[in-house]
Amino acid sequence: MSMTQVETTQDASAGRAKGSSFYLAMRILAKPQRQAMYEVYSFCRLVDDIADEGGTRPERHAALQQWRADINALYSGATPPPALRDLAVAIRDFGLRREDFIAVIDGMDMDVVEDIQAPDWNKLELYCDRVASAVGRLSVCIFGPPLAEREGLAHHLGKALQLTNILRDIDEDAGIDRLYLPKEALEAAGITSHDPLSVAADPRLPAACKPVVARAQDHFAEAERIMDRCPRASVKPCRIMDDAYSAILRGVVARGFEAPRERVRVSKARFFFSLLRYGLV
C-alpha cells in the first residue's frame, strides 16, 4: 500500500495512536509536537501492519519498497501529495531525518524477508535499532532534549522497550512463527531448537531469557541516567514510557517464564500514576 493511497489526515493519524500506550504520553505534548508524534506513530503503525498482515512476502516487500520511495520523495523537494502533507510538515518543523524513517522500514522488512527465529545477538541488536531506536531518534527530535543526549537516549530507551516487548510477547510471536530470543542465550541454556513453539514450551526457557532481561535492565538504567541529565520538560514522554515499560519488565520477571504464561500489562491506574508523576508537573 502506497502512502499516497492511505488517508493520513491529522484525525486519521491521531486515531491510529488511540488505544496504544503511547497515546496518553503524546497527549501531554504541545499541539505542534503532539501532531508531529501522531504522524510518526501513524507511519510506524502502517509499516508494521504491512510487515505483519500485508499479504504474501512479495506483496509485503513491494509495499515496503513503495514506502521507501514515498519517504525519499518527501526529501526530494517536490510538493508532497495531500496524504503526505502533515508528515512533511513534521519533517520540516522538527528536522526529522530520512535515514531514520528508512531504518524503520528496513526493520519491518527483516520480518518480511523471513520469519526471524533465534537471531544472533548482532542481528537482534540491528533489528532493535531499526524498529525501536530509530523511532526513538525521530521522537527525541520532536521532544527536544539536548542535542548531545538525543542519540544515547533513543538508543538505550528504544532497545529497553523492544527487549521488554520480546520478553513479554514470546507466546504471541511463536503463534506467528517468530522467535526473537538470541540463539546464544538459547544454546547457553541447552536449547538447540529454533522452532518458536518448541522453544516457548521448553522448560529451560527461563534460563534463556535471563541474559535478555539483564540487557533490558541495563538499557533502562542507562536511559534513566541520560534523562537525569536532561531538562525535565524535554523528557516527559520518555519518562512515562520508561516508567510503564519498566513496570512491564518487572511484571514479566515476577511472573516468570515457565509455561503457561499470562500476558503482563500495565494497569490504567499505573499509567495514570506515571502521567501524574512525570507528565503534569
DOGUDO-640902 format. One line per 3 residues: number of its first residue (from 1); their letters; for each residue z, x, y of C-alpha. Coordinates in nm, 3 decimals, always signed. Example, Ala and Ser with C-alpha at 12.3 -4.5 7.8 and 13.67 -1.06 7.14 Angstrom:
<recs>
1> as> +0.780 +1.230 -0.450  +0.714 +1.367 -0.106
</recs>
This chain:
<recs>
1> msm> +0.000 +0.000 +0.000  -0.103 +0.145 +0.336  +0.139 +0.148 +0.625
4> tqv> -0.138 -0.023 +0.819  -0.122 -0.311 +0.572  +0.253 -0.352 +0.599
7> ett> +0.433 -0.561 +0.859  +0.657 -0.316 +1.041  +0.774 -0.515 +1.342
10> qda> +1.124 -0.449 +1.472  +1.258 -0.757 +1.295  +1.096 -0.659 +0.965
13> sag> +1.235 -0.307 +0.987  +1.586 -0.434 +1.061  +1.552 -0.688 +0.782
16> rak> +1.486 -0.418 +0.524  +1.811 -0.250 +0.621  +2.023 -0.563 +0.585
19> gss> +2.231 -0.568 +0.270  +2.239 -0.189 +0.248  +2.547 +0.021 +0.305
22> fyl> +2.358 +0.190 +0.589  +2.307 -0.131 +0.785  +2.657 -0.162 +0.930
25> amr> +2.666 +0.209 +1.006  +2.343 +0.170 +1.202  +2.470 -0.137 +1.389
28> ila> +2.719 +0.072 +1.586  +2.442 +0.275 +1.749  +2.299 +0.215 +2.094
31> kpq> +1.986 -0.001 +2.078  +1.723 +0.278 +2.105  +1.898 +0.479 +1.832
34> rqa> +1.954 +0.170 +1.621  +1.591 +0.066 +1.634  +1.473 +0.418 +1.553
37> mye> +1.704 +0.425 +1.250  +1.570 +0.088 +1.136  +1.220 +0.237 +1.145
40> vys> +1.325 +0.543 +0.945  +1.511 +0.328 +0.695  +1.214 +0.092 +0.664
43> fcr> +0.983 +0.386 +0.593  +1.221 +0.519 +0.327  +1.263 +0.179 +0.168
46> lvd> +0.890 +0.116 +0.147  +0.803 +0.451 -0.011  +1.098 +0.420 -0.250
49> dia> +0.972 +0.077 -0.359  +0.633 +0.230 -0.431  +0.789 +0.505 -0.643
52> deg> +0.993 +0.259 -0.847  +0.786 -0.058 -0.853  +0.437 +0.014 -0.725
55> gtr> +0.231 -0.031 -1.043  +0.076 +0.232 -1.268  +0.130 +0.602 -1.198
58> per> -0.221 +0.644 -1.048  -0.167 +0.337 -0.829  +0.170 +0.460 -0.707
61> haa> +0.038 +0.810 -0.643  -0.257 +0.668 -0.447  -0.022 +0.452 -0.240
64> lqq> +0.192 +0.754 -0.153  -0.120 +0.952 -0.067  -0.209 +0.677 +0.179
67> wra> +0.136 +0.706 +0.334  +0.077 +1.079 +0.379  -0.249 +1.004 +0.556
70> din> -0.081 +0.742 +0.775  +0.205 +0.973 +0.871  -0.039 +1.253 +0.952
73> aly> -0.234 +1.007 +1.168  +0.079 +0.935 +1.372  +0.092 +1.303 +1.472
76> sga> -0.280 +1.335 +1.547  -0.256 +1.194 +1.898  -0.458 +0.884 +1.816
79> tpp> -0.338 +0.542 +1.929  -0.133 +0.400 +1.639  -0.222 +0.061 +1.494
82> pal> +0.021 -0.224 +1.568  +0.204 -0.184 +1.237  +0.295 +0.176 +1.323
85> rdl> +0.380 +0.146 +1.689  +0.757 +0.113 +1.650  +0.771 +0.414 +1.420
88> ava> +0.553 +0.606 +1.665  +0.800 +0.523 +1.942  +1.089 +0.657 +1.731
91> ird> +0.895 +0.977 +1.658  +0.817 +1.026 +2.027  +1.160 +0.940 +2.165
94> fgl> +1.366 +1.145 +1.920  +1.133 +1.429 +1.826  +1.116 +1.339 +1.458
97> rre> +0.928 +1.598 +1.255  +0.621 +1.524 +1.048  +0.731 +1.762 +0.772
100> dfi> +1.048 +1.561 +0.711  +0.854 +1.240 +0.659  +0.616 +1.424 +0.427
103> avi> +0.910 +1.574 +0.236  +1.045 +1.224 +0.168  +0.705 +1.118 +0.035
106> dgm> +0.687 +1.434 -0.179  +1.028 +1.349 -0.324  +0.917 +0.999 -0.415
109> dmd> +0.604 +1.145 -0.573  +0.823 +1.358 -0.801  +0.937 +1.030 -0.959
112> vve> +0.576 +0.914 -0.987  +0.418 +1.224 -1.141  +0.666 +1.198 -1.428
115> diq> +0.995 +1.030 -1.504  +1.244 +1.302 -1.417  +1.452 +1.389 -1.721
118> apd> +1.711 +1.669 -1.718  +1.559 +1.884 -1.441  +1.692 +2.234 -1.399
121> wnk> +1.925 +2.291 -1.105  +1.645 +2.428 -0.886  +1.428 +2.121 -0.939
124> lel> +1.724 +1.891 -0.881  +1.808 +2.074 -0.557  +1.448 +2.032 -0.441
127> ycd> +1.450 +1.663 -0.533  +1.776 +1.603 -0.346  +1.647 +1.791 -0.043
130> rva> +1.335 +1.576 -0.030  +1.477 +1.230 -0.095  +1.810 +1.274 +0.084
133> sav> +1.846 +1.581 +0.307  +1.503 +1.518 +0.464  +1.620 +1.168 +0.554
136> grl> +1.930 +1.331 +0.699  +1.715 +1.564 +0.909  +1.535 +1.264 +1.057
139> svc> +1.863 +1.081 +1.111  +2.052 +1.359 +1.289  +1.770 +1.385 +1.543
142> ifg> +1.849 +1.024 +1.630  +2.229 +1.053 +1.618  +2.232 +1.362 +1.840
145> ppl> +2.486 +1.616 +1.710  +2.447 +1.970 +1.850  +2.117 +2.129 +1.753
148> aer> +2.289 +2.419 +1.581  +2.470 +2.182 +1.343  +2.191 +1.941 +1.252
151> egl> +2.025 +2.129 +0.968  +2.351 +2.208 +0.790  +2.487 +1.858 +0.830
154> ahh> +2.170 +1.698 +0.694  +2.159 +1.946 +0.407  +2.515 +1.902 +0.288
157> lgk> +2.572 +1.533 +0.356  +2.233 +1.438 +0.212  +2.297 +1.626 -0.109
160> alq> +2.653 +1.494 -0.137  +2.526 +1.136 -0.111  +2.239 +1.188 -0.355
163> ltn> +2.453 +1.360 -0.619  +2.702 +1.076 -0.586  +2.420 +0.829 -0.647
166> ilr> +2.312 +1.024 -0.954  +2.663 +1.022 -1.099  +2.710 +0.652 -1.022
169> did> +2.370 +0.540 -1.149  +2.344 +0.714 -1.487  +2.302 +0.387 -1.675
172> eda> +2.064 +0.229 -1.425  +1.848 +0.541 -1.425  +1.847 +0.556 -1.804
175> gid> +1.721 +0.200 -1.803  +1.404 +0.315 -1.624  +1.374 +0.629 -1.841
178> rly> +1.513 +0.873 -1.586  +1.789 +1.132 -1.619  +1.881 +1.338 -1.314
181> lpk> +2.170 +1.538 -1.461  +2.066 +1.905 -1.476  +1.969 +2.049 -1.811
184> eal> +2.201 +2.349 -1.763  +2.501 +2.115 -1.736  +2.387 +1.915 -2.039
187> eaa> +2.334 +2.226 -2.250  +2.669 +2.373 -2.147  +2.828 +2.050 -2.275
190> git> +2.639 +2.085 -2.604  +2.386 +1.809 -2.530  +2.036 +1.913 -2.633
193> shd> +1.863 +1.577 -2.599  +1.690 +1.492 -2.275  +1.637 +1.129 -2.369
196> pls> +1.810 +0.927 -2.094  +1.954 +0.654 -2.318  +2.077 +0.904 -2.577
199> vaa> +2.245 +1.117 -2.312  +2.405 +0.812 -2.150  +2.564 +0.725 -2.485
202> dpr> +2.670 +1.080 -2.575  +3.050 +1.129 -2.588  +3.005 +1.475 -2.437
205> lpa> +2.862 +1.328 -2.116  +3.188 +1.372 -1.916  +3.167 +1.749 -1.960
208> ack> +2.806 +1.748 -1.842  +2.899 +1.552 -1.530  +3.184 +1.784 -1.432
211> pvv> +2.977 +2.053 -1.256  +2.772 +1.786 -1.076  +3.096 +1.632 -0.947
214> ara> +3.213 +1.974 -0.830  +2.889 +2.038 -0.645  +2.901 +1.697 -0.477
217> qdh> +3.260 +1.762 -0.369  +3.161 +2.099 -0.224  +2.880 +1.940 -0.023
220> fae> +3.115 +1.670 +0.110  +3.369 +1.934 +0.212  +3.110 +2.142 +0.397
223> aer> +2.962 +1.836 +0.569  +3.310 +1.741 +0.687  +3.370 +2.090 +0.825
226> imd> +3.046 +2.066 +1.019  +3.133 +1.721 +1.155  +3.470 +1.854 +1.270
229> rcp> +3.278 +2.091 +1.500  +3.065 +1.813 +1.649  +3.143 +1.570 +1.932
232> ras> +3.292 +1.262 +1.771  +3.036 +1.017 +1.909  +2.743 +1.218 +1.773
235> vkp> +2.852 +1.191 +1.410  +2.996 +0.840 +1.388  +2.734 +0.711 +1.140
238> cri> +2.764 +1.031 +0.937  +3.141 +0.990 +0.920  +3.107 +0.631 +0.800
241> mdd> +2.862 +0.725 +0.524  +3.071 +1.026 +0.427  +3.382 +0.811 +0.402
244> ays> +3.210 +0.539 +0.198  +3.037 +0.772 -0.045  +3.341 +0.996 -0.085
247> ail> +3.522 +0.681 -0.196  +3.243 +0.607 -0.445  +3.265 +0.959 -0.587
250> rgv> +3.642 +0.933 -0.621  +3.599 +0.597 -0.791  +3.342 +0.734 -1.034
253> var> +3.568 +1.027 -1.122  +3.871 +0.800 -1.164  +3.671 +0.563 -1.385
256> gfe> +3.540 +0.847 -1.597  +3.204 +0.890 -1.765  +3.280 +0.758 -2.111
259> apr> +3.072 +0.458 -2.215  +3.083 +0.175 -2.131  +3.087 +0.240 -1.758
262> erv> +3.143 -0.021 -1.491  +2.946 +0.032 -1.171  +3.161 +0.163 -0.888
265> rvs> +3.117 +0.001 -0.549  +3.276 +0.033 -0.207  +3.451 -0.289 -0.117
268> kar> +3.367 -0.462 +0.210  +3.726 -0.409 +0.317  +3.691 -0.035 +0.263
271> fff> +3.365 -0.023 +0.455  +3.509 -0.218 +0.747  +3.805 +0.020 +0.750
274> sll> +3.557 +0.307 +0.787  +3.389 +0.123 +1.073  +3.721 +0.076 +1.248
277> ryg> +3.829 +0.432 +1.185  +3.510 +0.610 +1.290  +3.268 +0.368 +1.448
280> lv> +3.456 +0.166 +1.706  +3.672 +0.425 +1.876
</recs>
